[in-house]
């Protein structure tokens, strides 16, 4: 950011501003809410938050007095995940109906809502972390990413009969 200090980083409202950004509140709305310029919020989001991460308030850890309270908290938590999952199912069905009817106007809104529901569900279930912006669909690492891949290739190249057998097996497996 050069020599100029970020006005948001030194603001007493930084945690609230960062929370708005993390929650996806539009930059202009956040700026208006806190009496800032949209360019200052955008610059803070683009530069400071990428470099330092968001400054968010720590949430208190609930203290349960009984096993019954623990069970209730677990039921509520599972209920929320189930409800978000159910909502995603309904939105997916609506998106399919919009697609089959070629209803592009409603498809856009439905698709946006579906993506948000899927993201929320993934965050609630721990599939993605709260600050993660992308989702890795396939978390099985590729053999080619292994440091031993080069060694494997060098050895297999010296044994054409094994290489041919391996190629055939991979073709049969659909690889």
Buried (B, 14 or more C-beta within 10 A) or exposed (E): EEEEEBBBBEBEBBBBBBBBBBEEBEBEEBBEBBEBEBEBBBBBBEBBBEEEEBBBEEEEEEEEEEEEEEEEEEEEEEEEEEEBBEBBEEBBEBBEEBEEEEEEEEBEEBBEBBEBBBBBBBBBEEBBEEEEEEEEEEEEEEEEEEEEEEEEEEEEEEEEEEBEEEEEEEEEEEE
